[in-house]
Amino acid sequence: MSDQHHDGRTIDRRSFVKASLIPAALPIADVLVNAAARGAEAAPDPAPRGPDLIDSNVHLFEWPFRKLKYDRTEPLISKLRRHRITQAWAASFESVLHKQLDAINHRLAEECRTRGDGVLIPIGTINPDWPDWEEDLRRCHERHGMRGLRLYPAYHGYTLGHPEFTRLLDEARKRGMLVQVVMRLEDERVHHPAIDVPLVNASPLIDALKKVPSAKVQLLNSAGPLLGNNVPALVRDTKVTFDIAATEGNGGVGRLVEGTNPSYRGAIPVDRLLFGSHAPFFPCESALMKLFESPLSLEQLEKLMRGNAQRLIG
């Protein structure tokens, strides 16, 4: 692989990977650097600097069903920064089961403003199946300055074929807002017995986006069978993007791009993939490992780590 220039210095994939990992995770860094070294032709720059990361999939506050290590904002920010994540799109775990979404969105915006340390971008939540959702959307955008919305159809009781969901896409489009659809938060096999959370069917999204083709939509935690046979149509007929948080298997991200992941029935172009960790539910190291152990070029890594996200939300 040919060297490229970053910040005025020559950098190859090996040095790029090494510079982009946290010093605090040296055992992981050693594994990833050794994997990246295969095929490297030149010694790395002694002090290369890879680009910072944008994490498109983070939550704040407490997950209602078990204690998470980084459910307080300050430790989570510190953790993200150690991994060179300098921007994180953050929604609130409280919005999953809470009915007063306006109050939840207000708390989230204030938390990001006062404790986000310049890292957190607040992503509001609305439920298009509830009355007056348009007002919640207006407040997210106009009052809190939110650039995106995160939806939980499985937990909020609607499908992607709901007519109000399509209207929501159009209203968000008018305001230039990203709409993130959470396909899954945790594996169905470990759900609390008191709740019954259905799988999200992605098929209706294709028709919805044909009606609102310029809507900006990202699917989060969309692993394996949740997309299945819908991948070719989603890629061909829509502009929807995906994150890598729930991608599994050795070289999983690379196999997504190559179209060799049997669970997805098709390839997802690298331009449609964003870095997402699903922190603090998943450890940040998991997403980094998925990203760097795959056979991706330096150009592909830069798009996944930051470039695609910048293009999507600015």
Phi and psi in degrees as GROMACS dihedral restraints (atoms count N, CA, C in turn):
[ dihedral_restraints ]
;  ai    aj    ak    al  type     phi  dphi    fc
    3     4     5     6     1   -74.3    20    10
    4     5     6     7     1   150.4    20    10
    6     7     8     9     1   -72.9    20    10
    7     8     9    10     1   153.4    20    10
    9    10    11    12     1  -129.8    20    10
   10    11    12    13     1   166.3    20    10
   12    13    14    15     1  -102.9    20    10
   13    14    15    16     1   137.7    20    10
   15    16    17    18     1  -141.2    20    10
   16    17    18    19     1   124.6    20    10
   18    19    20    21     1    54.0    20    10
   19    20    21    22     1    36.5    20    10
   21    22    23    24     1    82.6    20    10
   22    23    24    25     1     3.4    20    10
   24    25    26    27     1  -123.7    20    10
   25    26    27    28     1   150.5    20    10
   27    28    29    30     1   -77.0    20    10
   28    29    30    31     1   137.0    20    10
   30    31    32    33     1  -144.8    20    10
   31    32    33    34     1   133.4    20    10
   33    34    35    36     1  -105.6    20    10
   34    35    36    37     1   179.9    20    10
   36    37    38    39     1   -63.0    20    10
   37    38    39    40     1   -38.3    20    10
   39    40    41    42     1   -61.1    20    10
   40    41    42    43     1   -50.4    20    10
   42    43    44    45     1   -69.5    20    10
   43    44    45    46     1   -31.6    20    10
   45    46    47    48     1   -60.9    20    10
   46    47    48    49     1   -47.8    20    10
   48    49    50    51     1   -63.9    20    10
   49    50    51    52     1   -44.6    20    10
   51    52    53    54     1   -62.4    20    10
   52    53    54    55     1   -40.2    20    10
   54    55    56    57     1   -73.5    20    10
   55    56    57    58     1   -20.6    20    10
   57    58    59    60     1   -94.2    20    10
   58    59    60    61     1     0.9    20    10
   60    61    62    63     1  -102.8    20    10
   61    62    63    64     1   153.3    20    10
   63    64    65    66     1   -74.0    20    10
   64    65    66    67     1   138.8    20    10
   66    67    68    69     1   -60.8    20    10
   67    68    69    70     1   -28.1    20    10
   69    70    71    72     1   -72.9    20    10
   70    71    72    73     1   -10.4    20    10
   72    73    74    75     1  -114.8    20    10
   73    74    75    76     1    50.9    20    10
   75    76    77    78     1   -58.1    20    10
   76    77    78    79     1   -40.3    20    10
   78    79    80    81     1   -59.3    20    10
   79    80    81    82     1   -42.6    20    10
   81    82    83    84     1   -67.5    20    10
   82    83    84    85     1   -41.2    20    10
   84    85    86    87     1   -60.8    20    10
   85    86    87    88     1   -40.2    20    10
   87    88    89    90     1   -61.8    20    10
   88    89    90    91     1   -43.2    20    10
   90    91    92    93     1   -61.5    20    10
   91    92    93    94     1   -46.0    20    10
   93    94    95    96     1   -70.9    20    10
   94    95    96    97     1   -40.1    20    10
   96    97    98    99     1   -65.2    20    10
   97    98    99   100     1   -41.2    20    10
   99   100   101   102     1   -63.3    20    10
  100   101   102   103     1   -39.5    20    10
  102   103   104   105     1   -65.9    20    10
  103   104   105   106     1   -40.1    20    10
  105   106   107   108     1   -72.1    20    10
  106   107   108   109     1   -21.2    20    10
  108   109   110   111     1   -71.4    20    10
  109   110   111   112     1   -19.0    20    10
  111   112   113   114     1   -60.8    20    10
  112   113   114   115     1   121.5    20    10
  114   115   116   117     1    88.7    20    10
  115   116   117   118     1    -5.2    20    10
  117   118   119   120     1   -70.6    20    10
  118   119   120   121     1   136.3    20    10
  120   121   122   123     1  -100.0    20    10
  121   122   123   124     1   -20.6    20    10
  123   124   125   126     1  -131.5    20    10
  124   125   126   127     1   154.8    20    10
  126   127   128   129     1   -68.0    20    10
  127   128   129   130     1   144.8    20    10
  129   130   131   132     1   -71.7    20    10
  130   131   132   133     1   156.6    20    10
  132   133   134   135     1   -57.2    20    10
  133   134   135   136     1   138.1    20    10
  135   136   137   138     1   -63.8    20    10
  136   137   138   139     1   -20.8    20    10
  138   139   140   141     1  -142.2    20    10
  139   140   141   142     1    57.9    20    10
  141   142   143   144     1   -74.0    20    10
  142   143   144   145     1   160.9    20    10
  144   145   146   147     1  -132.8    20    10
  145   146   147   148     1   116.7    20    10
  147   148   149   150     1   -83.7    20    10
  148   149   150   151     1   165.2    20    10
  150   151   152   153     1   -70.8    20    10
  151   152   153   154     1   157.1    20    10
  153   154   155   156     1   -71.3    20    10
  154   155   156   157     1   165.6    20    10
  156   157   158   159     1  -105.5    20    10
  157   158   159   160     1   150.5    20    10
  159   160   161   162     1  -113.2    20    10
  160   161   162   163     1   123.3    20    10
  162   163   164   165     1  -100.1    20    10
  163   164   165   166     1   116.9    20    10
  165   166   167   168     1   -89.7    20    10
  166   167   168   169     1     3.7    20    10
  168   169   170   171     1  -145.7    20    10
  169   170   171   172     1    84.7    20    10
  171   172   173   174     1  -134.1    20    10
  172   173   174   175     1   149.5    20    10
  174   175   176   177     1  -124.6    20    10
  175   176   177   178     1   152.4    20    10
  177   178   179   180     1  -109.8    20    10
  178   179   180   181     1   162.7    20    10
  180   181   182   183     1    73.1    20    10
  181   182   183   184     1  -165.0    20    10
  183   184   185   186     1   -93.2    20    10
  184   185   186   187     1   132.4    20    10
  186   187   188   189     1   -72.1    20    10
  187   188   189   190     1   130.3    20    10
  189   190   191   192     1   -69.1    20    10
  190   191   192   193     1   -12.6    20    10
  192   193   194   195     1  -111.0    20    10
  193   194   195   196     1   -11.1    20    10
  195   196   197   198     1  -164.3    20    10
  196   197   198   199     1   159.5    20    10
  198   199   200   201     1   -76.9    20    10
  199   200   201   202     1   131.7    20    10
  201   202   203   204     1  -109.7    20    10
  202   203   204   205     1   145.8    20    10
  204   205   206   207     1   -63.5    20    10
  205   206   207   208     1   -38.5    20    10
  207   208   209   210     1  -112.2    20    10
  208   209   210   211     1    48.5    20    10
  210   211   212   213     1   -87.9    20    10
  211   212   213   214     1     3.5    20    10
  213   214   215   216     1  -104.2    20    10
  214   215   216   217     1   143.6    20    10
  216   217   218   219     1   -64.6    20    10
  217   218   219   220     1   -46.4    20    10
  219   220   221   222     1   -61.6    20    10
  220   221   222   223     1   -48.2    20    10
  222   223   224   225     1   -62.6    20    10
  223   224   225   226     1   -34.6    20    10
  225   226   227   228     1   -65.5    20    10
  226   227   228   229     1   -43.3    20    10
  228   229   230   231     1   -59.7    20    10
  229   230   231   232     1   -45.0    20    10
  231   232   233   234     1   -60.5    20    10
  232   233   234   235     1   -41.7    20    10
  234   235   236   237     1   -63.0    20    10
  235   236   237   238     1   -46.4    20    10
  237   238   239   240     1   -60.5    20    10
  238   239   240   241     1   -44.6    20    10
  240   241   242   243     1   -63.9    20    10
  241   242   243   244     1   -35.9    20    10
  243   244   245   246     1   -63.4    20    10
  244   245   246   247     1   -24.6    20    10
  246   247   248   249     1   -96.8    20    10
  247   248   249   250     1    15.6    20    10
  249   250   251   252     1    64.0    20    10
  250   251   252   253     1    22.2    20    10
  252   253   254   255     1   -87.0    20    10
  253   254   255   256     1   108.5    20    10
  255   256   257   258     1  -103.8    20    10
  256   257   258   259     1    -4.8    20    10
  258   259   260   261     1  -146.2    20    10
  259   260   261   262     1   134.0    20    10
  261   262   263   264     1  -137.4    20    10
  262   263   264   265     1   129.6    20    10
  264   265   266   267     1   -87.3    20    10
  265   266   267   268     1   111.1    20    10
  267   268   269   270     1  -115.0    20    10
  268   269   270   271     1   126.2    20    10
  270   271   272   273     1  -106.6    20    10
  271   272   273   274     1  -176.1    20    10
  273   274   275   276     1  -114.9    20    10
  274   275   276   277     1   129.5    20    10
  276   277   278   279     1   -60.8    20    10
  277   278   279   280     1   -26.4    20    10
  279   280   281   282     1   -64.3    20    10
  280   281   282   283     1   -24.5    20    10
  282   283   284   285     1   -73.7    20    10
  283   284   285   286     1   -12.6    20    10
  285   286   287   288     1   -65.9    20    10
  286   287   288   289     1   -43.5    20    10
  288   289   290   291     1  -118.0    20    10
  289   290   291   292     1    -5.4    20    10
  291   292   293   294     1   -83.7    20    10
  292   293   294   295     1   144.3    20    10
  294   295   296   297     1   -92.5    20    10
  295   296   297   298     1   -23.6    20    10
  297   298   299   300     1   -93.2    20    10
  298   299   300   301     1    77.0    20    10
  300   301   302   303     1   -68.2    20    10
  301   302   303   304     1   -30.0    20    10
  303   304   305   306     1   -62.6    20    10
  304   305   306   307     1   -42.4    20    10
  306   307   308   309     1   -65.7    20    10
  307   308   309   310     1   -38.2    20    10
  309   310   311   312     1   -65.3    20    10
  310   311   312   313     1   -44.3    20    10
  312   313   314   315     1   -63.7    20    10
  313   314   315   316     1   -37.9    20    10
  315   316   317   318     1   -64.4    20    10
  316   317   318   319     1   -45.6    20    10
  318   319   320   321     1   -62.6    20    10
  319   320   321   322     1   -41.3    20    10
  321   322   323   324     1   -61.0    20    10
  322   323   324   325     1   -46.7    20    10
  324   325   326   327     1   -60.7    20    10
  325   326   327   328     1   -42.8    20    10
  327   328   329   330     1   -66.6    20    10
  328   329   330   331     1   -38.7    20    10
  330   331   332   333     1   -63.7    20    10
  331   332   333   334     1   -43.8    20    10
  333   334   335   336     1   -65.6    20    10
  334   335   336   337     1   -36.6    20    10
  336   337   338   339     1   -72.5    20    10
  337   338   339   340     1   -42.1    20    10
  339   340   341   342     1   -93.8    20    10
  340   341   342   343     1   -25.6    20    10
  342   343   344   345     1  -125.5    20    10
  343   344   345   346     1     1.6    20    10
  345   346   347   348     1   -77.2    20    10
  346   347   348   349     1   -13.2    20    10
  348   349   350   351     1    55.8    20    10
  349   350   351   352     1    31.9    20    10
  351   352   353   354     1    76.5    20    10
  352   353   354   355     1     3.5    20    10
  354   355   356   357     1   -96.9    20    10
  355   356   357   358     1   -41.4    20    10
  357   358   359   360     1   -86.0    20    10
  358   359   360   361     1   131.1    20    10
  360   361   362   363     1  -107.9    20    10
  361   362   363   364     1   114.5    20    10
  363   364   365   366     1   -71.2    20    10
  364   365   366   367     1   134.4    20    10
  366   367   368   369     1  -119.7    20    10
  367   368   369   370     1   112.9    20    10
  369   370   371   372     1   -78.2    20    10
  370   371   372   373     1   171.8    20    10
  372   373   374   375     1  -131.6    20    10
  373   374   375   376     1   136.3    20    10
  375   376   377   378     1  -135.2    20    10
  376   377   378   379     1   162.2    20    10
  378   379   380   381     1  -120.9    20    10
  379   380   381   382     1   108.3    20    10
  381   382   383   384     1   -68.4    20    10
  382   383   384   385     1    -7.7    20    10
  384   385   386   387     1   -89.3    20    10
  385   386   387   388     1    -5.3    20    10
  387   388   389   390     1  -101.8    20    10
  388   389   390   391     1   153.8    20    10
  390   391   392   393     1   -63.4    20    10
  391   392   393   394     1   148.0    20    10
  393   394   395   396     1    62.5    20    10
  394   395   396   397     1    30.0    20    10
  396   397   398   399     1   -64.8    20    10
  397   398   399   400     1   -25.1    20    10
  399   400   401   402     1   -60.9    20    10
  400   401   402   403     1   -36.0    20    10
  402   403   404   405     1   -69.1    20    10
  403   404   405   406     1   -39.0    20    10
  405   406   407   408     1   -61.2    20    10
  406   407   408   409     1   -41.2    20    10
  408   409   410   411     1   -64.0    20    10
  409   410   411   412     1   -44.5    20    10
  411   412   413   414     1   -59.1    20    10
  412   413   414   415     1   -43.7    20    10
  414   415   416   417     1   -66.0    20    10
  415   416   417   418     1   -40.1    20    10
  417   418   419   420     1   -55.7    20    10
  418   419   420   421     1   -45.3    20    10
  420   421   422   423     1   -79.8    20    10
  421   422   423   424     1   -50.6    20    10
  423   424   425   426     1   -84.4    20    10
  424   425   426   427     1   -39.1    20    10
  426   427   428   429     1   -85.3    20    10
  427   428   429   430     1   -41.8    20    10
  429   430   431   432     1  -103.1    20    10
  430   431   432   433     1    -5.5    20    10
  432   433   434   435     1    64.6    20    10
  433   434   435   436     1    29.5    20    10
  435   436   437   438     1   -76.6    20    10
  436   437   438   439     1   139.9    20    10
  438   439   440   441     1   -98.4    20    10
  439   440   441   442     1    -1.7    20    10
  441   442   443   444     1  -158.1    20    10
  442   443   444   445     1   166.3    20    10
  444   445   446   447     1  -127.1    20    10
  445   446   447   448     1   145.6    20    10
  447   448   449   450     1  -120.7    20    10
  448   449   450   451     1   122.9    20    10
  450   451   452   453     1  -109.2    20    10
  451   452   453   454     1   147.2    20    10
  453   454   455   456     1  -127.1    20    10
  454   455   456   457     1    70.6    20    10
  456   457   458   459     1   -59.2    20    10
  457   458   459   460     1   -36.0    20    10
  459   460   461   462     1   -64.7    20    10
  460   461   462   463     1   -38.5    20    10
  462   463   464   465     1   -86.2    20    10
  463   464   465   466     1   -24.9    20    10
  465   466   467   468     1   -99.0    20    10
  466   467   468   469     1    -0.1    20    10
  468   469   470   471     1    83.8    20    10
  469   470   471   472     1    33.3    20    10
  471   472   473   474     1  -141.3    20    10
  472   473   474   475     1   166.6    20    10
  474   475   476   477     1  -110.1    20    10
  475   476   477   478     1   169.6    20    10
  477   478   479   480     1   -77.0    20    10
  478   479   480   481     1    -1.7    20    10
  480   481   482   483     1   -94.7    20    10
  481   482   483   484     1     0.8    20    10
  483   484   485   486     1   -64.8    20    10
  484   485   486   487     1   130.4    20    10
  486   487   488   489     1   -59.9    20    10
  487   488   489   490     1   -30.1    20    10
  489   490   491   492     1   -71.8    20    10
  490   491   492   493     1   -26.7    20    10
  492   493   494   495     1   -63.8    20    10
  493   494   495   496     1   -42.9    20    10
  495   496   497   498     1   -64.0    20    10
  496   497   498   499     1   -40.2    20    10
  498   499   500   501     1   -63.1    20    10
  499   500   501   502     1   -38.1    20    10
  501   502   503   504     1   -61.5    20    10
  502   503   504   505     1   -44.0    20    10
  504   505   506   507     1   -57.2    20    10
  505   506   507   508     1   -41.4    20    10
  507   508   509   510     1   -68.8    20    10
  508   509   510   511     1   -41.9    20    10
  510   511   512   513     1   -65.5    20    10
  511   512   513   514     1   -39.4    20    10
  513   514   515   516     1   -65.3    20    10
  514   515   516   517     1   -39.3    20    10
  516   517   518   519     1   -58.3    20    10
  517   518   519   520     1   -44.1    20    10
  519   520   521   522     1   -60.4    20    10
  520   521   522   523     1   -30.1    20    10
  522   523   524   525     1   -97.1    20    10
  523   524   525   526     1     1.9    20    10
  525   526   527   528     1    69.7    20    10
  526   527   528   529     1    26.6    20    10
  528   529   530   531     1   -95.6    20    10
  529   530   531   532     1   142.7    20    10
  531   532   533   534     1   -77.8    20    10
  532   533   534   535     1   141.5    20    10
  534   535   536   537     1  -115.3    20    10
  535   536   537   538     1   116.7    20    10
  537   538   539   540     1  -100.8    20    10
  538   539   540   541     1   127.2    20    10
  540   541   542   543     1  -107.1    20    10
  541   542   543   544     1   117.1    20    10
  543   544   545   546     1   -82.7    20    10
  544   545   546   547     1   113.6    20    10
  546   547   548   549     1   -79.9    20    10
  547   548   549   550     1   -28.0    20    10
  549   550   551   552     1  -163.2    20    10
  550   551   552   553     1   143.9    20    10
  552   553   554   555     1  -107.7    20    10
  553   554   555   556     1   -38.2    20    10
  555   556   557   558     1  -146.1    20    10
  556   557   558   559     1   160.0    20    10
  558   559   560   561     1   -58.1    20    10
  559   560   561   562     1   134.9    20    10
  561   562   563   564     1   -60.4    20    10
  562   563   564   565     1   -25.1    20    10
  564   565   566   567     1   -70.7    20    10
  565   566   567   568     1   -15.8    20    10
  567   568   569   570     1  -116.9    20    10
  568   569   570   571     1    17.8    20    10
  570   571   572   573     1   -62.5    20    10
  571   572   573   574     1   149.2    20    10
  573   574   575   576     1   -61.3    20    10
  574   575   576   577     1   137.4    20    10
  576   577   578   579     1   -63.2    20    10
  577   578   579   580     1   -15.8    20    10
  579   580   581   582     1   -80.5    20    10
  580   581   582   583     1   -10.8    20    10
  582   583   584   585     1  -120.7    20    10
  583   584   585   586     1   152.7    20    10
  585   586   587   588     1  -127.2    20    10
  586   587   588   589     1    98.5    20    10
  588   589   590   591     1  -104.1    20    10
  589   590   591   592     1   116.0    20    10
  591   592   593   594     1   -76.5    20    10
  592   593   594   595     1   163.0    20    10
  594   595   596   597     1   -72.9    20    10
  595   596   597   598     1   147.3    20    10
  597   598   599   600     1   -87.4    20    10
  598   599   600   601     1   126.9    20    10
  600   601   602   603     1   -90.2    20    10
  601   602   603   604     1   118.4    20    10
  603   604   605   606     1   -80.8    20    10
  604   605   606   607     1   -13.5    20    10
  606   607   608   609     1   -55.3    20    10
  607   608   609   610     1   -46.9    20    10
  609   610   611   612     1   -63.0    20    10
  610   611   612   613     1   -19.8    20    10
  612   613   614   615     1   -62.5    20    10
  613   614   615   616     1   -31.8    20    10
  615   616   617   618     1   -62.6    20    10
  616   617   618   619     1   -47.4    20    10
  618   619   620   621     1   -67.9    20    10
  619   620   621   622     1   -38.6    20    10
  621   622   623   624     1   -60.9    20    10
  622   623   624   625     1   -41.5    20    10
  624   625   626   627     1   -77.0    20    10
  625   626   627   628     1   -19.5    20    10
  627   628   629   630     1   -67.2    20    10
  628   629   630   631     1   -29.6    20    10
  630   631   632   633     1   -80.6    20    10
  631   632   633   634     1   -27.8    20    10
  633   634   635   636     1  -129.7    20    10
  634   635   636   637     1    69.0    20    10
  636   637   638   639     1   -65.6    20    10
  637   638   639   640     1   -23.5    20    10
  639   640   641   642     1   -94.6    20    10
  640   641   642   643     1     6.2    20    10
  642   643   644   645     1   -65.7    20    10
  643   644   645   646     1   143.8    20    10
  645   646   647   648     1   -97.2    20    10
  646   647   648   649     1   113.9    20    10
  648   649   650   651     1  -129.9    20    10
  649   650   651   652     1   136.6    20    10
  651   652   653   654     1  -127.6    20    10
  652   653   654   655     1   135.4    20    10
  654   655   656   657     1   -97.6    20    10
  655   656   657   658     1   127.6    20    10
  657   658   659   660     1  -106.2    20    10
  658   659   660   661     1   141.3    20    10
  660   661   662   663     1    56.5    20    10
  661   662   663   664     1    40.8    20    10
  663   664   665   666     1   -94.8    20    10
  664   665   666   667     1    65.9    20    10
  666   667   668   669     1   -84.4    20    10
  667   668   669   670     1   148.1    20    10
  669   670   671   672     1    42.5    20    10
  670   671   672   673     1  -116.1    20    10
  672   673   674   675     1   -66.1    20    10
  673   674   675   676     1   -14.1    20    10
  675   676   677   678     1   -65.7    20    10
  676   677   678   679     1   -25.3    20    10
  678   679   680   681     1  -107.9    20    10
  679   680   681   682     1   -47.1    20    10
  681   682   683   684     1    48.4    20    10
  682   683   684   685     1  -123.0    20    10
  684   685   686   687     1   -72.7    20    10
  685   686   687   688     1    -6.4    20    10
  687   688   689   690     1   -79.9    20    10
  688   689   690   691     1   -13.3    20    10
  690   691   692   693     1   -58.6    20    10
  691   692   693   694     1   -49.7    20    10
  693   694   695   696     1   -56.6    20    10
  694   695   696   697     1   -43.1    20    10
  696   697   698   699     1   -70.2    20    10
  697   698   699   700     1   -38.6    20    10
  699   700   701   702     1   -62.5    20    10
  700   701   702   703     1   -39.7    20    10
  702   703   704   705     1   -73.8    20    10
  703   704   705   706     1   -41.4    20    10
  705   706   707   708     1   -77.4    20    10
  706   707   708   709     1   -41.4    20    10
  708   709   710   711     1  -103.9    20    10
  709   710   711   712     1    -5.7    20    10
  711   712   713   714     1  -135.2    20    10
  712   713   714   715     1   175.3    20    10
  714   715   716   717     1  -110.2    20    10
  715   716   717   718     1    18.7    20    10
  717   718   719   720     1   -59.8    20    10
  718   719   720   721     1   146.7    20    10
  720   721   722   723     1  -116.5    20    10
  721   722   723   724     1   168.7    20    10
  723   724   725   726     1  -136.1    20    10
  724   725   726   727     1   160.5    20    10
  726   727   728   729     1  -111.7    20    10
  727   728   729   730     1   173.2    20    10
  729   730   731   732     1  -106.6    20    10
  730   731   732   733     1     5.9    20    10
  732   733   734   735     1   -58.2    20    10
  733   734   735   736     1   -38.9    20    10
  735   736   737   738     1   -99.7    20    10
  736   737   738   739     1     7.9    20    10
  738   739   740   741     1   -68.9    20    10
  739   740   741   742     1   131.9    20    10
  741   742   743   744     1  -121.5    20    10
  742   743   744   745     1   163.3    20    10
  744   745   746   747     1    93.7    20    10
  745   746   747   748     1   153.3    20    10
  747   748   749   750     1   -61.7    20    10
  748   749   750   751     1   126.6    20    10
  750   751   752   753     1    66.9    20    10
  751   752   753   754     1    26.3    20    10
  753   754   755   756     1   -59.9    20    10
  754   755   756   757     1   -41.6    20    10
  756   757   758   759     1   -66.4    20    10
  757   758   759   760     1   -42.8    20    10
  759   760   761   762     1   -61.2    20    10
  760   761   762   763     1   -37.9    20    10
  762   763   764   765     1   -71.1    20    10
  763   764   765   766     1   -28.4    20    10
  765   766   767   768     1   -61.6    20    10
  766   767   768   769     1   -48.2    20    10
  768   769   770   771     1   -66.2    20    10
  769   770   771   772     1   -38.2    20    10
  771   772   773   774     1   -79.5    20    10
  772   773   774   775     1   -16.0    20    10
  774   775   776   777     1    79.1    20    10
  775   776   777   778     1    23.0    20    10
  777   778   779   780     1  -106.4    20    10
  778   779   780   781     1     8.6    20    10
  780   781   782   783     1   -84.4    20    10
  781   782   783   784     1   112.4    20    10
  783   784   785   786     1   -64.2    20    10
  784   785   786   787     1   -21.3    20    10
  786   787   788   789     1   -74.1    20    10
  787   788   789   790     1   -19.0    20    10
  789   790   791   792     1  -104.5    20    10
  790   791   792   793     1   -12.0    20    10
  792   793   794   795     1    54.6    20    10
  793   794   795   796     1    37.1    20    10
  795   796   797   798     1   158.1    20    10
  796   797   798   799     1   169.9    20    10
  798   799   800   801     1   -94.7    20    10
  799   800   801   802     1   146.8    20    10
  801   802   803   804     1  -112.6    20    10
  802   803   804   805     1   112.9    20    10
  804   805   806   807     1   -57.6    20    10
  805   806   807   808     1   147.0    20    10
  807   808   809   810     1   -60.6    20    10
  808   809   810   811     1   -27.4    20    10
  810   811   812   813     1   -68.3    20    10
  811   812   813   814     1   -11.3    20    10
  813   814   815   816     1  -107.6    20    10
  814   815   816   817     1     8.6    20    10
  816   817   818   819     1  -111.8    20    10
  817   818   819   820     1   136.6    20    10
  819   820   821   822     1  -122.8    20    10
  820   821   822   823     1   149.8    20    10
  822   823   824   825     1   -68.0    20    10
  823   824   825   826     1   131.4    20    10
  825   826   827   828     1  -149.6    20    10
  826   827   828   829     1   133.6    20    10
  828   829   830   831     1  -102.9    20    10
  829   830   831   832     1   -22.5    20    10
  831   832   833   834     1    59.3    20    10
  832   833   834   835     1    34.4    20    10
  834   835   836   837     1   -77.2    20    10
  835   836   837   838     1   148.8    20    10
  837   838   839   840     1   -90.4    20    10
  838   839   840   841     1     9.1    20    10
  840   841   842   843     1   -64.1    20    10
  841   842   843   844     1   -45.0    20    10
  843   844   845   846     1  -103.8    20    10
  844   845   846   847     1   150.1    20    10
  846   847   848   849     1   -71.3    20    10
  847   848   849   850     1   145.4    20    10
  849   850   851   852     1   -57.6    20    10
  850   851   852   853     1   -35.5    20    10
  852   853   854   855     1   -58.6    20    10
  853   854   855   856     1   -31.7    20    10
  855   856   857   858     1   -62.0    20    10
  856   857   858   859     1   -45.6    20    10
  858   859   860   861     1   -67.4    20    10
  859   860   861   862     1   -38.3    20    10
  861   862   863   864     1   -63.1    20    10
  862   863   864   865     1   -42.4    20    10
  864   865   866   867     1   -62.2    20    10
  865   866   867   868     1   -44.0    20    10
  867   868   869   870     1   -60.0    20    10
  868   869   870   871     1   -37.6    20    10
  870   871   872   873     1   -72.2    20    10
  871   872   873   874     1   -49.7    20    10
  873   874   875   876     1   -85.9    20    10
  874   875   876   877     1   -20.9    20    10
  876   877   878   879     1   -83.7    20    10
  877   878   879   880     1    -6.4    20    10
  879   880   881   882     1   -84.2    20    10
  880   881   882   883     1   151.2    20    10
  882   883   884   885     1   -78.9    20    10
  883   884   885   886     1    72.2    20    10
  885   886   887   888     1  -106.3    20    10
  886   887   888   889     1   147.9    20    10
  888   889   890   891     1   -77.1    20    10
  889   890   891   892     1   167.2    20    10
  891   892   893   894     1   -59.5    20    10
  892   893   894   895     1   -41.8    20    10
  894   895   896   897     1   -62.7    20    10
  895   896   897   898     1   -41.8    20    10
  897   898   899   900     1   -65.8    20    10
  898   899   900   901     1   -41.4    20    10
  900   901   902   903     1   -59.5    20    10
  901   902   903   904     1   -44.9    20    10
  903   904   905   906     1   -63.3    20    10
  904   905   906   907     1   -37.1    20    10
  906   907   908   909     1   -66.2    20    10
  907   908   909   910     1   -44.8    20    10
  909   910   911   912     1   -67.9    20    10
  910   911   912   913     1   -38.1    20    10
  912   913   914   915     1   -74.8    20    10
  913   914   915   916     1   -31.1    20    10
  915   916   917   918     1  -154.0    20    10
  916   917   918   919     1   -44.9    20    10
  918   919   920   921     1   -58.6    20    10
  919   920   921   922     1   -46.3    20    10
  921   922   923   924     1   -64.0    20    10
  922   923   924   925     1   -38.2    20    10
  924   925   926   927     1   -67.1    20    10
  925   926   927   928     1   -41.8    20    10
  927   928   929   930     1   -61.0    20    10
  928   929   930   931     1   -38.8    20    10
  930   931   932   933     1   -68.8    20    10
  931   932   933   934     1   -32.3    20    10
  933   934   935   936     1   -78.1    20    10
  934   935   936   937     1   -43.1    20    10
  936   937   938   939     1  -123.8    20    10
  937   938   939   940     1   -11.2    20    10
